[in-house]
Amino acid sequence: MRLTKTLLFGISTALVLLSPVASNATPLQLIYTGVFNSQNSLAPVGGSGGAFTTPTPFTINAWFDTSSPNLAPPSPPAPPPFAGFRAFNPSQATITIGGTTYTMETISQNPTAGITVAIFDQNSFSPGRYGVGILQDPPADGAGIVGDFIGASPDFTASNIVPTTYTGYQGVGYGSGVCLQGTGGDCQLNAVTPLVLHSGGQTFNLTLGNFEEDFPEVHDPNSGNILGPLNTAQLVAVPEPATCGLALLALAACGLIRCKRA
């Protein structure tokens, strides 16, 4: 009984000490699925070619924390859609392509080609759509993949991001790099800055094209956008280290109590 009381006291003390940490942040995981086409390519650094010859599904997983600095430009003075735009440096990011999982370099590891998690709330786009994906160099709108969705369940704002599932997929925009000639939606020339991936001791370049896809069910033939398959996106809650630590303490206590009784 003495051992049990000691363990319970230790757990309750840890809960008191660690609970403020849990209230300061929202750890989340972005899960984004899509399909690469021949306008995107993957090749070892120094290699050539690598364009996808058949539609190739991919899944992005990126872990981030809403308490980390927002890397999107402030608005004002930046114009919309930056008012409802947040860009976070992920602690880790991977992309699975054709059964192989690659680690993606983040913006903290590679300020030029590393990715952020880009989130646009319903106040960013007209007529009130959401955007989510990955993006290099957020102030300059670098290379990236950003999906367009009508809704999110539950709803959220950029200042209060919560676990959610994006609904009503409309399409996705791909970009190879920052705009070098032209402005906004009228860019005539983009830089080509590949995303840097690692797998099996090798480094790869994932080079994105400059195009937009529309989902066939909502395709506007006058838009000039190509047709593309369904994309999905979720923001999933991730237990904080403090929560995991408390769970481990509880499991250890249960184990020791059972041993004591035995």
C-alpha positions as CSV (number, residue, x, y, z in Angstrom):
1,M,0.0,0.0,0.0
2,R,2.9,2.4,0.8
3,L,4.3,1.9,-2.7
4,T,0.9,2.5,-4.3
5,K,0.4,5.8,-2.4
6,T,3.9,6.9,-3.4
7,L,3.2,6.3,-7.0
8,L,-0.1,8.0,-7.0
9,F,1.4,11.0,-5.3
10,G,4.2,11.1,-7.9
11,I,1.7,11.0,-10.8
12,S,-0.5,13.7,-9.3
13,T,2.6,15.9,-8.8
14,A,3.7,15.4,-12.4
15,L,0.2,16.3,-13.6
16,V,0.3,19.6,-11.7
17,L,3.8,20.4,-13.0
18,L,3.1,19.5,-16.6
19,S,-0.4,20.7,-17.1
20,P,0.7,24.4,-17.9
21,V,2.8,23.0,-20.7
22,A,-0.2,21.3,-22.3
23,S,-2.3,24.5,-22.3
24,N,0.3,26.6,-24.3
25,A,0.1,24.8,-27.6
26,T,-1.8,22.7,-30.0
27,P,0.3,19.9,-31.5
28,L,-1.2,18.8,-34.8
29,Q,-0.4,16.5,-37.7
30,L,-1.2,17.4,-41.3
31,I,-2.2,14.4,-43.5
32,Y,-2.6,15.4,-47.1
33,T,-3.2,12.9,-50.0
34,G,-2.9,13.7,-53.7
35,V,-1.6,12.4,-57.0
36,F,1.4,13.5,-59.0
37,N,1.3,13.7,-62.8
38,S,3.9,14.1,-65.5
39,Q,4.3,17.8,-64.7
40,N,6.0,16.8,-61.4
41,S,9.2,14.8,-61.2
42,L,11.4,13.0,-58.6
43,A,15.1,12.3,-59.2
44,P,18.3,11.8,-57.2
45,V,20.3,15.0,-56.8
46,G,22.6,15.2,-59.8
47,G,20.4,12.9,-61.8
48,S,18.1,13.8,-64.7
49,G,14.6,13.0,-65.8
50,G,12.3,11.5,-63.2
51,A,9.0,12.8,-64.4
52,F,6.0,10.7,-63.3
53,T,4.9,8.7,-66.3
54,T,1.7,7.5,-64.7
55,P,-0.6,9.1,-62.0
56,T,1.3,8.4,-58.8
57,P,-0.5,8.8,-55.4
58,F,1.4,10.5,-52.5
59,T,0.7,11.2,-48.8
60,I,2.3,14.0,-46.9
61,N,2.6,13.8,-43.1
62,A,3.8,16.9,-41.3
63,W,3.9,17.5,-37.5
64,F,3.8,21.0,-36.2
65,D,2.8,23.1,-33.2
66,T,0.5,26.2,-33.3
67,S,2.6,27.9,-30.6
68,S,5.5,28.0,-33.0
69,P,6.2,31.3,-34.8
70,N,3.8,32.2,-37.7
71,L,6.1,32.5,-40.8
72,A,3.4,34.1,-43.0
73,P,3.7,37.8,-43.6
74,P,1.6,40.0,-41.3
75,S,-1.6,41.5,-42.7
76,P,-1.8,44.4,-42.9
77,P,0.3,45.6,-44.6
78,A,0.2,42.4,-46.7
79,P,-3.1,42.1,-48.7
80,P,-5.5,39.2,-48.5
81,P,-5.2,36.2,-48.3
82,F,-2.6,36.8,-45.7
83,A,-5.0,37.9,-42.9
84,G,-6.2,34.3,-42.6
85,F,-2.9,32.6,-43.5
86,R,-0.6,30.8,-41.1
87,A,2.6,29.0,-42.0
88,F,4.3,26.8,-39.4
89,N,7.7,25.2,-39.4
90,P,7.1,21.4,-38.9
91,S,9.2,19.5,-36.4
92,Q,9.1,16.6,-38.9
93,A,7.7,16.0,-42.4
94,T,7.5,13.0,-44.7
95,I,6.1,12.2,-48.0
96,T,5.2,8.7,-49.2
97,I,5.4,8.2,-53.0
98,G,5.0,4.8,-54.7
99,G,5.4,2.9,-51.4
100,T,8.6,4.7,-50.4
101,T,8.7,7.2,-47.5
102,Y,11.0,10.2,-47.8
103,T,11.9,12.7,-45.2
104,M,11.3,16.3,-46.3
105,E,13.6,19.1,-45.4
106,T,11.8,21.8,-43.4
107,I,12.3,25.6,-43.5
108,S,14.4,25.5,-40.4
109,Q,16.7,23.0,-42.0
110,N,16.8,24.7,-45.4
111,P,15.4,28.3,-45.5
112,T,15.5,28.3,-49.3
113,A,13.9,25.0,-50.2
114,G,12.5,23.7,-46.9
115,I,8.7,23.5,-46.4
116,T,6.2,25.0,-44.0
117,V,2.7,23.8,-43.2
118,A,0.4,26.3,-44.9
119,I,-3.1,26.9,-43.6
120,F,-5.6,29.4,-45.0
121,D,-8.9,29.8,-43.2
122,Q,-12.3,30.8,-44.7
123,N,-11.4,34.5,-44.5
124,S,-8.6,34.1,-47.0
125,F,-10.2,33.2,-50.3
126,S,-13.4,34.2,-52.1
127,P,-16.0,32.8,-51.8
128,G,-14.9,31.7,-48.3
129,R,-12.9,28.6,-49.1
130,Y,-10.1,27.0,-47.1
131,G,-6.6,26.1,-48.3
132,V,-4.1,23.7,-46.8
133,G,-0.8,22.1,-47.9
134,I,2.9,22.7,-47.9
135,L,4.8,25.8,-49.1
136,Q,8.4,27.1,-49.3
137,D,9.2,30.7,-48.5
138,P,5.7,31.8,-47.4
139,P,6.2,35.6,-47.8
140,A,7.3,35.1,-51.4
141,D,4.9,32.3,-52.2
142,G,7.5,29.7,-53.1
143,A,7.1,26.1,-54.4
144,G,4.3,24.1,-52.9
145,I,1.1,22.2,-53.0
146,V,-2.1,23.8,-51.6
147,G,-5.5,22.2,-51.8
148,D,-8.7,24.1,-52.1
149,F,-11.7,23.1,-50.0
150,I,-15.2,24.5,-49.4
151,G,-15.4,23.5,-45.8
152,A,-13.8,22.2,-42.7
153,S,-15.5,20.1,-40.0
154,P,-15.3,21.5,-37.4
155,D,-14.9,25.1,-38.6
156,F,-11.8,27.1,-37.4
157,T,-10.1,30.4,-37.9
158,A,-6.4,31.0,-38.4
159,S,-6.1,32.4,-34.9
160,N,-7.7,29.2,-33.4
161,I,-6.6,26.2,-35.4
162,V,-8.1,22.9,-34.3
163,P,-8.2,19.3,-35.4
164,T,-10.4,19.2,-38.5
165,T,-11.3,17.4,-41.7
166,Y,-11.4,19.4,-44.9
167,T,-14.6,18.9,-47.0
168,G,-15.8,19.7,-50.5
169,Y,-12.6,19.4,-52.4
170,Q,-12.4,21.8,-55.3
171,G,-8.9,21.4,-56.7
172,V,-5.2,22.0,-56.0
173,G,-2.6,24.4,-57.0
174,Y,1.1,23.4,-57.6
175,G,4.0,25.9,-57.9
176,S,7.6,25.3,-58.8
177,G,9.0,28.4,-57.0
178,V,8.7,32.1,-56.4
179,C,7.4,34.4,-59.2
180,L,10.3,35.9,-61.2
181,Q,8.2,37.8,-63.7
182,G,4.7,39.1,-63.2
183,T,2.6,39.3,-60.0
184,G,0.0,37.5,-58.1
185,G,-2.2,35.2,-60.3
186,D,-0.6,36.6,-63.4
187,C,2.9,35.2,-63.1
188,Q,4.7,34.6,-66.4
189,L,7.9,33.0,-65.0
190,N,8.5,31.0,-61.9
191,A,11.7,29.9,-60.3
192,V,12.3,26.2,-60.1
193,T,13.3,25.3,-56.5
194,P,12.8,21.5,-55.9
195,L,11.7,20.2,-52.5
196,V,14.6,18.3,-50.9
197,L,13.9,14.7,-49.8
198,H,16.0,12.0,-48.2
199,S,15.6,8.2,-48.2
200,G,18.0,5.3,-47.8
201,G,21.1,7.6,-47.5
202,Q,20.3,9.3,-50.8
203,T,19.0,12.9,-51.4
204,F,16.3,13.5,-54.0
205,N,14.8,16.5,-55.7
206,L,11.0,16.7,-56.0
207,T,10.3,19.2,-58.7
208,L,6.8,20.6,-59.0
209,G,5.1,22.1,-62.1
210,N,3.1,25.3,-62.3
211,F,-0.5,24.3,-62.8
212,E,-3.9,24.1,-61.1
213,E,-6.2,21.0,-61.0
214,D,-10.0,21.0,-60.8
215,F,-11.9,18.0,-59.4
216,P,-14.0,16.7,-62.3
217,E,-17.3,17.2,-60.4
218,V,-16.7,20.9,-60.1
219,H,-14.5,21.5,-63.2
220,D,-15.1,24.8,-65.0
221,P,-14.1,24.2,-68.7
222,N,-13.4,27.9,-69.1
223,S,-10.8,28.0,-66.3
224,G,-8.1,26.3,-68.3
225,N,-7.3,24.1,-65.3
226,I,-6.5,20.5,-65.9
227,L,-8.7,17.7,-64.4
228,G,-7.3,15.9,-61.4
229,P,-8.3,13.1,-58.9
230,L,-9.7,13.6,-55.4
231,N,-7.3,15.1,-52.8
232,T,-8.0,14.8,-49.0
233,A,-6.7,16.7,-46.0
234,Q,-6.9,16.5,-42.3
235,L,-5.4,18.2,-39.2
236,V,-5.1,15.5,-36.5
237,A,-4.5,16.0,-32.8
238,V,-1.2,14.7,-31.6
239,P,-0.6,14.0,-27.9
240,E,2.0,16.3,-26.3
241,P,5.1,14.9,-24.8
242,A,3.7,15.9,-21.3
243,T,0.6,13.9,-22.0
244,C,2.6,10.9,-23.2
245,G,4.8,11.1,-20.1
246,L,1.7,11.0,-17.8
247,A,0.3,8.1,-19.7
248,L,3.6,6.2,-19.3
249,L,3.6,7.0,-15.6
250,A,0.1,5.7,-15.2
251,L,0.9,2.5,-17.1
252,A,4.0,2.0,-14.9
253,A,1.9,2.6,-11.8
254,C,-0.7,0.0,-12.9
255,G,2.0,-2.5,-13.6
256,L,3.7,-2.0,-10.2
257,I,0.4,-2.2,-8.4
258,R,-0.4,-5.5,-10.1
259,C,3.0,-6.8,-9.1
260,K,2.5,-5.7,-5.5
261,R,-0.8,-7.5,-5.3
262,A,0.7,-10.6,-6.8
